[in-house]
Amino acid sequence: MTESMDSTTAREVFDSDGIRSAVQEILFSIGEDPKREGLIDTPNRVVELYRDIFSGLRSDPEEVLSVFFEENHTDPVAFTDISFNSICEHHLLPFHGYAHIGYVPKGRVIGASKVSRLVDVLAKRPQIQERLTTQIADIVYRCLDASASYVFMSAEHMCMTLRGVKKPDSRIITSAQRGGEQEVKQLIKTISLSKS
């Protein structure tokens, strides 16, 4: 696992009993009866939910891009409209949206499903969109030894729509770029052309 990922990755243990206990305590603390019929299985359901939505904590995102193909290809490659779901680490509420990801290879290319898998591994952990965008750009650039990488993300955050300012349909836009300026411009143009 890389140094940058070590700081964002907790431990590799998934404590089902601890989660069950914590959910029961939360239910009790908000004034509910955790033994009520509608809530009795809620702790177990939350355990399975958390096992899925935080599964990225137990995966090394760089391993996703460890299988690649050496090709004589040096033109821009872009993947658009990759949907994702993540959990904001500030309120543990979801944010969801889409990503456009591009890179300019120096002869090393990856299968199409790998980029979507990379997004999932990094999104399925407590996150903030800014970090998620940067991590994707860094890993694509480094693991593929690319001339450039570019990531654009747009997401709706439930912490802005369900609570606080309560602004439905508002979105946060983030982008990150690595590599040469000309190559990044090519990537942005390629992604823009795919959207027209």
Summary of the structure (lengths in Angstrom):
residues: 196
radius of gyration: 19.3
end to end distance: 38.7
largest distance: 63.6
contacts: 586
relative contact order: 0.15
helix: 43%
strand: 24%
